[in-house]
């Protein structure tokens, strides 16, 4: 009868170990963990990005910059900056937008896309006057 008790105890211990592994594996993640698994091995192809707004003069300092981005896999994010400002993440990926506020005079808006392998696109730029 003692062998059966040891066998039952071993089964319970194995069950608990498996349960803890499952909890650890599936209980400790967030959306960023899921997204980061999209990296493609050996992907060296740079994405492309373009600003679809027509450049030129504006009577309003508020400008919604829009554009498109593409890649052989998927676009992770698009970054936009105005003049010498800091890069900020745009809303959307393959079709994106970002609100900027023009300074009086000449302004340049820059955009750059990144894929899940962190390949950067060439920077796209467009001039706006306010």
TORKE-846596 format. One record per atom (N, C-alpha, C): residue in three letters; atom name; x, y, z; residue number from 1. Coordinates in pm, whole numbers, plus 32768, in hexadecimal, padded with zeros to 4 digits. Layout:
<sites>
   r  a   c1   c2   c3   k
 Ala CA    X    Y    Z NUM
...
</sites>
This chain:
<sites>
   r  a   c1   c2   c3   k
 Unk  N 8051 7F8A 8000   1
 Unk CA 8000 8000 8000   1
 Unk  C 8056 807E 8000   1
 Unk  N 80CE 8079 8036   2
 Unk CA 8125 80EC 803C   2
 Unk  C 8154 8116 7FB0   2
 Unk  N 816B 80B6 7F54   3
 Unk CA 8195 80D6 7ECC   3
 Unk  C 812A 8127 7E84   3
 Unk  N 80AA 8106 7E9B   4
 Unk CA 803E 814F 7E5A   4
 Unk  C 8038 81DF 7E8C   4
 Unk  N 8055 81F7 7F0B   5
 Unk CA 8054 827D 7F43   5
 Unk  C 80C4 82D1 7F06   5
 Unk  N 813B 8294 7EF8   6
 Unk CA 81AC 82DA 7EBB   6
 Unk  C 818D 82F9 7E29   6
 Unk  N 8150 8299 7DE2   7
 Unk CA 812C 82AC 7D57   7
 Unk  C 80C5 831D 7D4A   7
 Unk  N 8061 8322 7DA2   8
 Unk CA 7FFC 838B 7D9F   8
 Unk  C 803B 8413 7DBE   8
 Unk  N 8097 8414 7E1E   9
 Unk CA 80DB 8490 7E41   9
 Unk  C 812F 84C2 7DCC   9
 Unk  N 8170 8467 7D85  10
 Unk CA 81BE 848C 7D0F  10
 Unk  C 8166 84C4 7CA1  10
 Unk  N 80F1 848B 7C8E  11
 Unk CA 8092 84BC 7C29  11
 Unk  C 8062 8548 7C4C  11
 Unk  N 8043 855E 7CCC  12
 Unk CA 8018 85E3 7CF8  12
 Unk  C 8088 8648 7CE5  12
 Unk  N 8102 8624 7D08  13
 Unk CA 8174 867E 7CFA  13
 Unk  C 818A 86A1 7C66  13
 Unk  N 8182 863E 7C0E  14
 Unk CA 8192 8655 7B7F  14
 Unk  C 8124 86B3 7B4C  14
 Unk  N 80AB 869D 7B79  15
 Unk CA 803B 86F3 7B52  15
 Unk  C 8054 8783 7B7D  15
 Unk  N 8083 8796 7BF9  16
 Unk CA 809D 881C 7C2B  16
 Unk  C 810D 8861 7BDE  16
 Unk  N 8175 8816 7BBC  17
 Unk CA 81E4 884F 7B6E  17
 Unk  C 81B1 887B 7AE5  17
 Unk  N 8163 8826 7AA4  18
 Unk CA 812C 8849 7A21  18
 Unk  C 80CE 88C1 7A2B  18
 Unk  N 807F 88C6 7A93  19
 Unk CA 8025 8936 7AA8  19
 Unk  C 8073 89B8 7ABA  19
 Unk  N 80DC 89B5 7B09  20
 Unk CA 8130 8A2B 7B1D  20
 Unk  C 8173 8A57 7A9C  20
 Unk  N 81A0 89F7 7A4C  21
 Unk CA 81DC 8A19 79CA  21
 Unk  C 8176 8A5C 796F  21
 Unk  N 80FC 8A29 796E  22
 Unk CA 8094 8A65 791A  22
 Unk  C 8073 8AF2 7949  22
 Unk  N 8067 8B04 79CB  23
 Unk CA 8049 8B8A 7A01  23
 Unk  C 80BA 8BEA 79DF  23
 Unk  N 8135 8BBE 79EF  24
 Unk CA 81A8 8C13 79D0  24
 Unk  C 81AD 8C33 793C  24
 Unk  N 8192 8BD1 78E8  25
 Unk CA 8199 8BE6 7857  25
 Unk  C 812A 8C40 7826  25
 Unk  N 80AF 8C29 7851  26
 Unk CA 803E 8C72 781B  26
 Unk  C 800B 8CE1 7876  26
 Unk  N 803B 8CE9 78EF  27
 Unk CA 800A 8D4D 794C  27
 Unk  C 8061 8DCA 7952  27
 Unk  N 80D7 8DC6 7915  28
 Unk CA 8133 8E36 791F  28
 Unk  C 8154 8E6E 7896  28
 Unk  N 80F0 8E9F 7850  29
 Unk CA 810B 8EDE 77D0  29
 Unk  C 80AC 8F52 77BC  29
 Unk  N 80D1 8FA9 775D  30
 Unk CA 8078 9017 7738  30
 Unk  C 807C 9023 76A1  30
 Unk  N 8035 9083 766B  31
 Unk CA 802D 9092 75DA  31
 Unk  C 80B4 90AB 759B  31
 Unk  N 810E 90F2 75E0  32
 Unk CA 8193 910C 75A8  32
 Unk  C 81DF 908A 7595  32
 Unk  N 81CD 9028 75F1  33
 Unk CA 820F 8FA7 75DF  33
 Unk  C 81DC 8F63 7562  33
 Unk  N 815C 8F6D 7549  34
 Unk CA 8123 8F2E 74D2  34
 Unk  C 8156 8F74 7455  34
 Unk  N 8156 8FF6 7455  35
 Unk CA 8183 9043 73E1  35
 Unk  C 8215 9028 73C4  35
 Unk  N 8267 9020 742B  36
 Unk CA 82F7 9011 7414  36
 Unk  C 831A 8F8B 73D5  36
 Unk  N 82BE 8F2C 73D4  37
 Unk CA 82DC 8EAC 7396  37
 Unk  C 82CE 8EB1 72FE  37
 Unk  N 82A8 8F23 72C6  38
 Unk CA 8298 8F2F 7237  38
 Unk  C 831D 8F41 71ED  38
 Unk  N 838B 8F53 7232  39
 Unk CA 840C 8F66 71EF  39
 Unk  C 8427 8EF2 7190  39
 Unk  N 8456 8F16 711B  40
 Unk CA 8471 8EB2 70B4  40
 Unk  C 8507 8E9E 70AB  40
 Unk  N 8533 8E21 70BB  41
 Unk CA 85C2 8E04 70B2  41
 Unk  C 85F7 8E28 7029  41
 Unk  N 866A 8E66 7028  42
 Unk CA 86B2 8E88 6FAD  42
 Unk  C 8667 8EEA 6F54  42
 Unk  N 860A 8F36 6F89  43
 Unk CA 85C5 8F9C 6F3B  43
 Unk  C 861D 9017 6F35  43
 Unk  N 8652 9034 6EC1  44
 Unk CA 86A8 90AA 6EB1  44
 Unk  C 866A 9110 6E52  44
 Unk  N 85EF 90F6 6E28  45
 Unk CA 85AB 9150 6DCC  45
 Unk  C 8572 91C7 6E17  45
 Unk  N 859C 923E 6DEF  46
 Unk CA 856B 92B8 6E2F  46
 Unk  C 84DD 92D6 6E03  46
 Unk  N 8489 9307 6E5E  47
 Unk CA 8404 9333 6E37  47
 Unk  C 840C 93B6 6DE8  47
 Unk  N 839B 93E4 6DB7  48
 Unk CA 8396 9466 6D76  48
 Unk  C 8329 94B9 6DB9  48
 Unk  N 8339 953C 6DB3  49
 Unk CA 82D8 9597 6DEF  49
 Unk  C 82CA 9611 6D95  49
 Unk  N 8252 9647 6D90  50
 Unk CA 823E 96C3 6D45  50
 Unk  C 81DA 971B 6D8E  50
 Unk  N 81EC 979D 6D7D  51
 Unk CA 8190 9801 6DB3  51
 Unk  C 8132 9824 6D40  51
 Unk  N 80B0 9812 6D55  52
 Unk CA 8050 9827 6CE8  52
 Unk  C 801A 98B5 6CE1  52
 Unk  N 802F 9906 6D49  53
 Unk CA 8005 9993 6D42  53
 Unk  C 804F 99D7 6CD1  53
 Unk  N 800A 9A34 6C91  54
 Unk CA 804D 9A88 6C2F  54
 Unk  C 8093 9AF6 6C7C  54
 Unk  N 8113 9B07 6C68  55
 Unk CA 815E 9B6F 6CAE  55
 Unk  C 8133 9BF9 6C7F  55
 Unk  N 816C 9C5E 6CBB  56
 Unk CA 814C 9CE6 6C90  56
 Unk  C 8127 9D3E 6D05  56
 Unk  N 80D4 9DA1 6CE9  57
 Unk CA 80B0 9E04 6D4E  57
 Unk  C 8031 9DDC 6D98  57
 Unk  N 802C 9E06 6E17  58
 Unk CA 7FB7 9DEC 6E6A  58
 Unk  C 7F95 9E6A 6EB8  58
 Unk  N 7F15 9E87 6EC3  59
 Unk CA 7EE8 9EF9 6F14  59
 Unk  C 7ECC 9ED1 6FA4  59
 Unk  N 7EDB 9E51 6FC1  60
 Unk CA 7EBA 9E1B 7044  60
 Unk  C 7F36 9DD5 707C  60
 Unk  N 7F5C 9DF0 70F9  61
 Unk CA 7FD2 9DAC 7130  61
 Unk  C 7FB9 9D18 714C  61
 Unk  N 7F3C 9CF0 715C  62
 Unk CA 7F1B 9C64 7179  62
 Unk  C 7F15 9C16 70F6  62
 Unk  N 7F65 9BAE 70EB  63
 Unk CA 7F6C 9B5F 7070  63
 Unk  C 7F64 9ACB 7093  63
 Unk  N 7F04 9A85 7058  64
 Unk CA 7EFB 99F4 7067  64
 Unk  C 7F4D 99B7 6FF6  64
 Unk  N 7FC2 9984 7018  65
 Unk CA 801A 9946 6FB6  65
 Unk  C 7FE9 98B7 6FA1  65
 Unk  N 7FD9 9890 6F23  66
 Unk CA 7FAB 9809 6F04  66
 Unk  C 800D 97C7 6EA4  66
 Unk  N 800A 9743 6EA4  67
 Unk CA 8064 96FC 6E4B  67
 Unk  C 8049 9668 6E47  67
 Unk  N 809F 9623 6DFD  68
 Unk CA 8096 9592 6DEF  68
 Unk  C 811F 9556 6E08  68
 Unk  N 811F 94D7 6E2E  69
 Unk CA 819C 948E 6E42  69
 Unk  C 8184 93FE 6E18  69
 Unk  N 81EC 93BD 6DE5  70
 Unk CA 81DF 9331 6DBD  70
 Unk  C 8262 92E8 6DD6  70
 Unk  N 8257 9264 6DDA  71
 Unk CA 82CC 920F 6DF3  71
 Unk  C 82AE 9185 6DBC  71
 Unk  N 8317 9135 6DA9  72
 Unk CA 8302 90AC 6D7A  72
 Unk  C 82BF 9055 6DE4  72
 Unk  N 82C2 907F 6E61  73
 Unk CA 827B 903A 6ECD  73
 Unk  C 8213 9099 6F06  73
 Unk  N 822B 90D3 6F79  74
 Unk CA 81CD 9131 6FB6  74
 Unk  C 8218 91AA 6FEC  74
 Unk  N 81D1 921A 6FF3  75
 Unk CA 8207 9294 7030  75
 Unk  C 81EB 9290 70C5  75
 Unk  N 8252 92A6 7116  76
 Unk CA 8241 92AA 71A8  76
 Unk  C 8212 9334 71D4  76
 Unk  N 8251 939F 719E  77
 Unk CA 822B 9426 71C4  77
 Unk  C 8261 948A 715F  77
 Unk  N 8221 94FF 7160  78
 Unk CA 824F 9571 7111  78
 Unk  C 826B 95E2 7172  78
 Unk  N 82DD 9622 7161  79
 Unk CA 8304 9694 71B5  79
 Unk  C 8303 9712 715F  79
 Unk  N 82DA 9781 719D  80
 Unk CA 82D2 9802 7157  80
 Unk  C 8315 986B 71AE  80
 Unk  N 8359 98C9 716D  81
 Unk CA 838E 993B 71B9  81
 Unk  C 8380 99B9 7165  81
 Unk  N 8374 9A29 71A9  82
 Unk CA 8369 9AAB 716A  82
 Unk  C 83EA 9AF8 7184  82
 Unk  N 8426 9B27 7119  83
 Unk CA 84A2 9B75 7120  83
 Unk  C 850C 9B29 7171  83
 Unk  N 8542 9B67 71D9  84
 Unk CA 85A8 9B25 722C  84
 Unk  C 856E 9AEB 72AC  84
 Unk  N 84EB 9AD4 72AD  85
 Unk CA 84A9 9A9E 7324  85
 Unk  C 84CA 9A0B 7339  85
 Unk  N 8485 99D1 7399  86
 Unk CA 849D 9943 73B6  86
 Unk  C 8441 98EB 7360  86
 Unk  N 846F 9872 7348  87
 Unk CA 841F 9811 72FD  87
 Unk  C 83AB 97E3 7355  87
 Unk  N 8332 97E0 731B  88
 Unk CA 82BB 97B4 7363  88
 Unk  C 8273 974B 7310  88
 Unk  N 8232 96EE 7353  89
 Unk CA 81ED 9682 730F  89
 Unk  C 816A 96B3 72D2  89
 Unk  N 8155 9690 7253  90
 Unk CA 80D9 96B2 720E  90
 Unk  C 806D 964C 7230  90
 Unk  N 7FF1 9670 7215  91
 Unk CA 7F80 9614 7224  91
 Unk  C 7F77 95C1 71A4  91
 Unk  N 7F70 953D 71B3  92
 Unk CA 7F65 94E5 7140  92
 Unk  C 7FED 94BA 710C  92
 Unk  N 7FEC 9460 70AC  93
 Unk CA 806B 942F 7074  93
 Unk  C 806B 9437 6FDB  93
 Unk  N 8020 93E1 6F96  94
 Unk CA 8022 93E7 6F04  94
 Unk  C 7FDE 9467 6ED1  94
 Unk  N 7F7E 9497 6F1A  95
 Unk CA 7F42 951A 6F03  95
 Unk  C 7F4C 9562 6F89  95
 Unk  N 7F91 95D1 6F8F  96
 Unk CA 7FB0 9610 700E  96
 Unk  C 7F91 96A5 700B  96
 Unk  N 7F8D 96E1 7083  97
 Unk CA 7F79 9771 708F  97
 Unk  C 7FB8 97A2 7111  97
 Unk  N 7FDA 9823 7112  98
 Unk CA 8012 9862 718A  98
 Unk  C 7FF5 98F7 7184  98
 Unk  N 7FBB 992D 71EF  99
 Unk CA 7F9F 99BC 71F9  99
 Unk  C 8021 9A03 721E  99
 Unk  N 8044 9A6C 71D3 100
 Unk CA 80B8 9ABF 71F5 100
 Unk  C 808B 9B50 71F5 100
 Unk  N 80DB 9BA6 7232 101
 Unk CA 80BD 9C35 7239 101
 Unk  C 8132 9C81 71FE 101
 Unk  N 8118 9CBF 718B 102
 Unk CA 8181 9D03 7140 102
 Unk  C 81AF 9D82 7187 102
 Unk  N 822E 9DA1 7177 103
 Unk CA 8265 9E1F 71A6 103
 Unk  C 8259 9E85 7136 103
 Unk  N 8254 9F07 7157 104
 Unk CA 8250 9F6B 70EC 104
 Unk  C 82CB 9F5C 7090 104
 Unk  N 82B2 9F63 700E 105
 Unk CA 831F 9F57 6FAD 105
 Unk  C 8327 9ECA 6F74 105
 Unk  N 83A1 9EA4 6F4D 106
 Unk CA 83B8 9E23 6F0C 106
 Unk  C 83BB 9DB2 6F74 106
 Unk  N 837D 9D41 6F52 107
 Unk CA 8379 9CCA 6FA8 107
 Unk  C 8394 9C50 6F51 107
 Unk  N 83D3 9BEE 6F8D 108
 Unk CA 83E7 9B6E 6F49 108
 Unk  C 83B2 9AFF 6FA3 108
 Unk  N 835B 9AAB 6F6A 109
 Unk CA 8325 9A37 6FB1 109
 Unk  C 8370 99BD 6F7D 109
 Unk  N 839F 9969 6FDA 110
 Unk CA 83E7 98EF 6FB7 110
 Unk  C 8396 9876 6FE5 110
 Unk  N 83A0 9809 6F9B 111
 Unk CA 835F 978B 6FC3 111
 Unk  C 83BE 9718 6FA8 111
 Unk  N 83B8 96B4 6FFF 112
 Unk CA 840A 963C 6FEF 112
 Unk  C 83BC 95C5 7025 112
 Unk  N 83BE 9556 6FDC 113
 Unk CA 8378 94DC 7005 113
 Unk  C 83DC 9473 7033 113
 Unk  N 83AE 941A 708B 114
 Unk CA 8400 93AC 70BE 114
 Unk  C 83AF 932C 70B4 114
 Unk  N 83F0 92BF 708A 115
 Unk CA 83AB 923E 7087 115
 Unk  C 83C9 91F1 7108 115
 Unk  N 8394 9178 7113 116
 Unk CA 83A5 912A 718E 116
 Unk  C 8432 90F5 71A1 116
 Unk  N 8486 9100 713B 117
 Unk CA 8513 90DC 714B 117
 Unk  C 8567 9158 7166 117
 Unk  N 8526 91C8 7183 118
 Unk CA 8563 924A 719F 118
 Unk  C 85AF 9284 7128 118
 Unk  N 858D 9259 70AE 119
 Unk CA 85C6 9297 7037 119
 Unk  C 8584 931F 7025 119
 Unk  N 85D3 938B 7016 120
 Unk CA 8598 940F 7001 120
 Unk  C 8585 942A 6F6C 120
 Unk  N 851F 9477 6F4D 121
 Unk CA 850F 94A6 6EC3 121
 Unk  C 856A 951F 6EAE 121
 Unk  N 8583 9543 6E31 122
 Unk CA 85C0 95C6 6E1B 122
 Unk  C 855F 9631 6E50 122
 Unk  N 8594 96A0 6E7C 123
 Unk CA 8540 970B 6EB1 123
 Unk  C 84FE 9756 6E3D 123
 Unk  N 847D 976D 6E4C 124
 Unk CA 8430 97BD 6DEC 124
 Unk  C 841F 9847 6E27 124
 Unk  N 8424 98AE 6DD4 125
 Unk CA 8418 9938 6E06 125
 Unk  C 83C1 998B 6DA9 125
 Unk  N 8379 99E8 6DE4 126
 Unk CA 8326 9A43 6D94 126
 Unk  C 8329 9ACC 6DD7 126
 Unk  N 832F 9B36 6D84 127
 Unk CA 8339 9BC0 6DB5 127
 Unk  C 82AF 9C01 6DBA 127
 Unk  N 8298 9C4D 6E25 128
 Unk CA 821C 9C99 6E38 128
 Unk  C 8241 9D25 6E6A 128
 Unk  N 81FC 9D89 6E3A 129
 Unk CA 8210 9E12 6E69 129
 Unk  C 8194 9E41 6EB3 129
 Unk  N 81AA 9E86 6F21 130
 Unk CA 8139 9EBE 6F6C 130
 Unk  C 8153 9F51 6F84 130
</sites>
